[in-house]
Amino acid sequence: MIDIHCHILPGLDDGAQTLEDALAMAEAAVEQGIHTIIATPHHATRSYDNEADTVRDAIQQLNTSLYLHNIPLNIVPGHEIRVHAKLLDELDSHKLLTLNESRYIMLELPRDHIPAGINETLYELRLRRLVPVIAHPERHTELLSEPARLPELAEQGVLFQLTAGSVLGHFGKAVQKFSLSLCREGLIHFIGSDAHNAIRSIDQLDAAYDFIDMRIEEGLSNHYRQNAYHLTENMEISEWNFHTKKKRWFAFW
């Protein structure tokens, strides 16, 4: 498995705080069958600004430690970038990282609203031949209350990544119901652990995949796994063709 969203780099944000924390997360990942993690430290939040060179240095150090501890896991670069006014300037200044140096860039919306200039930002990213991947839309306040905004964003070429813990109900029943609805509608393209700590843990990814197959459709988890591989290889992301007729989730949510 590949985890495309993980806060494993020690001391950079609210994820792993020490090397020991990071190694413990790495061991748990390997036990789950994960062989590659895209490290996605926060950038442009109120508390964290991790620029590209800082992230690359941290990845090199962690990969060295993994090798010395005989942990067969590869960490590759990424960012979870809060949408902000200087995003495009920082991107053009090479301060931001795409996911494994691919065309895919992970964005995080402000917690409780969609920025007024989001359409212009998405347009500019398309001009730069980048594909936005919005992290954990199921936990976003405005999207929960106005779910029809998701297909509007999808029409602009946005992809969506769901958090494993949301699928499993760790953020409450409302978030879990919304998460499964998004999967059924075909709006989700990836599942990530978003692992930080014991609550958002890396060992939830495999369980979320199993739950999705059981509750939605057999084989859907393999589709998400394949998309994660395609992302890391800078390949096209495919859509899932459901065997059963889908309902319009926003008609009853």
RAJOMO-V947480 format. One record per run of one state. SS is the DSSP state (hx for helix, st for strand, lp for the rest). FROM is the first residue (numbers start at 1). LEN is the number of residues. If there is no record, write none. Layout:
BEGIN
ss-><SS:SS>
from-><FROM:FROM>
len-><LEN:LEN>
END
This chain:
BEGIN
ss-><lp:st:lp:hx:lp:st:lp:st:lp:st:lp:hx:lp:st:lp:st:lp:hx:lp:hx:lp:st:lp:hx:lp:st:lp:hx:lp:hx:lp:hx:lp:st:hx:lp:hx:lp:st:lp:st:lp:hx:lp:hx:lp:hx:lp>
from-><1:2:7:19:33:36:40:41:44:49:50:52:69:74:77:79:83:87:93:99:102:104:109:118:128:131:136:137:140:141:146:148:155:159:164:168:173:185:190:193:195:196:202:216:220:233:249:253>
len-><1:5:12:14:3:4:1:3:5:1:2:17:5:3:2:4:4:6:6:3:2:5:9:10:3:5:1:3:1:5:2:7:4:5:4:5:12:5:3:2:1:6:14:4:13:16:4:1>
END
